[in-house]
Amino acid sequence: MYELKALPKFLRQFGKFSPADQNRVREELRKIAADPSAGHVKKGPLAGIRVHKWKLKHQLYLIAYETDKKAKTIFIYALSTHEGFYKALQRYV
């Protein structure tokens, strides 16, 4: 199992969710920790970053993360809806 390291942008976005929805996000993070290769690999400026897609209340959400296999760590970058997600992530990374 990989260790999860949440970066500041993710923590800010995570804090905006209700406690019930935060539990759902944690469930998705456990899925990522169990199988880090499950997310879709990005190309171009975001090469090396994976994106896990899931639905919450009929809305598509994305979690961006990067895996460090040597350290067995997953860095969680961002959590948001699809709209403007990749542009904001590219600016952040």
C-alpha positions as CSV (number, residue, x, y, z in Angstrom):
1,M,0.0,0.0,0.0
2,Y,1.2,3.5,-0.9
3,E,1.4,6.4,1.5
4,L,-0.7,9.4,0.4
5,K,0.8,13.0,0.7
6,A,-1.8,15.7,0.1
7,L,-0.5,19.0,-1.3
8,P,-1.9,22.4,-0.2
9,K,-4.2,22.9,-3.2
10,F,-5.8,19.5,-2.6
11,L,-6.3,20.3,1.1
12,R,-8.0,23.6,0.3
13,Q,-10.4,21.9,-2.2
14,F,-11.0,19.0,0.1
15,G,-12.0,21.4,3.0
16,K,-14.9,22.8,0.9
17,F,-16.7,19.5,0.9
18,S,-19.3,18.5,3.5
19,P,-18.2,15.8,6.0
20,A,-20.3,13.2,4.2
21,D,-18.7,14.1,0.9
22,Q,-15.3,14.1,2.5
23,N,-15.8,10.5,3.5
24,R,-16.6,9.7,-0.2
25,V,-13.4,11.5,-1.3
26,R,-11.5,9.4,1.3
27,E,-13.0,6.3,-0.2
28,E,-11.7,7.3,-3.6
29,L,-8.3,8.0,-2.2
30,R,-8.2,4.5,-0.7
31,K,-8.9,3.1,-4.2
32,I,-6.0,5.1,-5.5
33,A,-3.7,4.0,-2.7
34,A,-4.6,0.3,-3.4
35,D,-4.0,0.6,-7.2
36,P,-2.0,3.7,-8.2
37,S,-2.0,2.7,-11.8
38,A,-5.8,2.9,-12.1
39,G,-5.9,6.6,-13.1
40,H,-5.5,7.8,-16.7
41,V,-2.0,8.9,-17.6
42,K,-1.7,12.5,-19.0
43,K,0.5,13.5,-21.8
44,G,2.1,16.8,-22.9
45,P,2.7,19.4,-20.1
46,L,1.1,17.1,-17.5
47,A,3.1,14.0,-18.4
48,G,3.5,11.7,-15.5
49,I,0.4,12.8,-13.7
50,R,-2.5,10.5,-13.4
51,V,-6.2,11.5,-13.1
52,H,-8.8,9.4,-11.3
53,K,-12.4,10.2,-12.4
54,W,-15.5,9.5,-10.2
55,K,-19.0,10.7,-9.7
56,L,-20.5,12.4,-6.6
57,K,-24.1,13.4,-6.7
58,H,-24.3,13.1,-10.5
59,Q,-21.3,15.4,-11.0
60,L,-18.0,14.2,-12.4
61,Y,-15.0,14.9,-10.2
62,L,-11.3,14.4,-10.9
63,I,-8.3,13.7,-8.6
64,A,-4.9,14.5,-10.0
65,Y,-1.9,12.6,-8.5
66,E,1.6,11.5,-9.2
67,T,3.3,8.3,-7.9
68,D,6.8,7.9,-6.6
69,K,7.4,4.2,-6.8
70,K,10.8,4.2,-5.0
71,A,9.4,6.0,-2.0
72,K,6.0,4.2,-2.3
73,T,4.3,7.6,-2.1
74,I,1.4,9.2,-4.0
75,F,1.3,13.0,-4.2
76,I,-2.3,14.2,-4.4
77,Y,-2.3,17.5,-6.4
78,A,-5.9,18.6,-6.9
79,L,-9.6,17.7,-6.6
80,S,-12.2,19.4,-8.6
81,T,-14.9,19.2,-11.3
82,H,-13.9,18.8,-14.9
83,E,-14.5,22.4,-15.9
84,G,-11.1,24.2,-16.0
85,F,-9.4,21.4,-14.1
86,Y,-6.6,20.7,-16.5
87,K,-5.7,24.4,-17.1
88,A,-5.6,25.1,-13.3
89,L,-3.6,21.9,-12.7
90,Q,-1.1,22.9,-15.4
91,R,-0.6,26.3,-13.7
92,Y,-0.2,24.6,-10.3
93,V,2.3,22.0,-11.5
